Amino acid sequence: MLYEGLVDGDVLPDAVSASLGCGVPTAVADLHPGEVVLVLDLGSGAGADVLIAARRVAPGGRAIGLDMTPEMLALARRNAAEAGVDNVELLEGYLEDIPLSDGSVDVVISNCVINLAADKSVVLQEAARVLRPGGRLAVSDVVADPGMDPRTRADMVAWTGCIAGALTEADYRSALADAGFEDVGIVETRRVHTHAVAAVIRARLGQAG
Ligand SMILES: C[S@@+](CC[C@H](N)C(=O)[O-])C[C@H]1O[C@@H](n2cnc3c(N)ncnc32)[C@H](O)[C@@H]1O
């Protein structure tokens, strides 16, 4: 189990057991009470990561979960209430059109969602827009091997399983740089498919925003 042995998993059992993620972005987001004001989770699903983030930045900090699916938001709200997490807000909306103002968050996290977007560049540009200059990105995602074969790319089952839509590492780096991110690190965590790996992607938004 992805969250086993990590703090918070034991106190958020429903959210963690419903996770559809491919990593634990909060484990690498370097969240501390007081330091971070606002964390945004792109595609928060049942809420595991946004609830862990909310607990990590309390007291004083807050976390926002963004998801397009009302049913997932309702489930995350139930999980937040059951876990007694009250410094969290769950917003309906799209990664491609984040309903937050420019420079309004300190950290963006996401777990196995960006690869699902039709245009990942738009998502990364939106993440950069809502981050404050110098803000950071810590994402778990699927990264495709270079030269994924056309049959896998075309396979919609693989798409919904987060494989066929994934960027290669080179494409991820290029899309992050185009969006204004610097200090990019992409570290493979495990192989999830013959043609793809799960990875942790970390970056910092340039001071120019
Ligand atoms: C694979 S699940 C991952 C959920 C969660 N991050 C986790 O680790 O369990 C994908 C989630 O992202 C949401 N989602 C997918 N594409 C989205 C988009 N373009 N905008 C907003 N939410 C999206 C879905 O509704 C779903 O809850």
The ligand as a Gaussian input file, in Angstrom:
#p B3LYP/6-31G(d) Opt

LIG

0 1
 C       -6.740000       8.846000     -11.028000
 S       -7.818000       9.796000      -9.989000
 C       -6.647000      10.367000      -8.781000
 C       -7.330000      10.967000      -7.587000
 C       -6.413000      11.347000      -6.425000
 N       -5.403000      12.312000      -6.819000
 C       -5.760000      10.118000      -5.831000
 O       -4.528000      10.050000      -5.798000
 O       -6.501000       9.235000      -5.403000
 C       -8.161000      11.198000     -10.985000
 C       -9.034000      12.302000     -10.328000
 O       -8.839000      13.500000     -11.048000
 C      -10.055000      14.077000     -11.431000
 N       -9.787000      14.702000     -12.738000
 C       -9.339000      14.082000     -13.870000
 N       -9.160000      14.994000     -14.855000
 C       -9.480000      16.214000     -14.320000
 C       -9.486000      17.547000     -14.837000
 N       -9.126000      17.792000     -16.091000
 N       -9.880000      18.551000     -14.014000
 C      -10.248000      18.293000     -12.727000
 N      -10.256000      17.055000     -12.183000
 C       -9.880000      16.025000     -12.968000
 C      -11.062000      12.917000     -11.470000
 O      -12.373000      13.380000     -11.230000
 C      -10.548000      12.029000     -10.351000
 O      -11.102000      12.343000      -9.087000

